[in-house]
Amino acid sequence: MLYKELNAAKLRIALDEIEPPIWRRLVVPLNWRLDQLHLAIQAAFNWWNSHLHEFRIGGLRYGDPDVEDVSFEDSPPLFDEREVTLRDFGHDPSVRFVYTYDLGDNWRHIVEMEEWLTLDDTPRFAACLDGARARPPEDAGGVSDYEAFLEIMSDPLDAEHTEMKRWCGGHFDPEWFDLGWVDRDVRNALRPTRAGGCTSPNQEAQAMDQRHRRPRRCPSVGCIGFDHPLDWPRNGQEMTAAMDRRQYRK
């Protein structure tokens, strides 16, 4: 039997400090850099990729060196995420690190290496195998504010329910997860754009959203919300699924 080199990794990625867990299971190419993994995570959770992010691995920080570092003075220096690949972790099955998106809201994602894989065909793109629950609304304010948001949304008699419901687009289902749509977004996360670059599949939808929206302050939660003149797709979560929006516009 011929030896076949490892060429992929199975990762479980879960938002920290939120119960029931919000998580995704991805298979990604082993030769991917951290900046590519960043885009896959953005697509898997349908984040907008509109805030700073960083990886914390073994006490070191990795991120985009072309963006101003706004960390605390006592934080470790920021290393270039483009200089580290998943293959650099070796074959250790216990690899575990943190990916943080939006350093204000501080959405910490725990990334666990579940399995090193040898696939028949070396993968070029990532895929989503499984997952559960919708991520919090963008700019919700962090874990504690998200919990307050859920309480308000679950109580139609709450004084802020109507305003909060309008802020999140008319409906929010924290249990929403559609594997087919998420997998399609993840597979498209690094595909070339017409301009020749690579981008998250959410950016087209985000650009459309911003053309129709104006910012305002979200009550109680203290995050930025938006007024939107358009009806929202069936999914209903605050701008959650780019796939929802594309289907809605057809």
Protein Blocks (a to p, Z undefined) as FASTA:
>chain_A
ZZdddfbdcdddddehiacdddddddddfkbcfklmmmmmmmmnopahlaccdddeehia
cddfkbccfbdfkbccdddfklpcfklnojafkbccdddehjknopacddddfbdcddfb
acfbdcdfbdedjaddehiopjklmmmmmmmmmmmkbmklmmmmmmnoopacfkbccfkl
mmmmmmmmmgccfkopacdfklmmmmmmmmmgccdddehklpacdddfbdcdfklpahkb
mmlmmmmmZZ
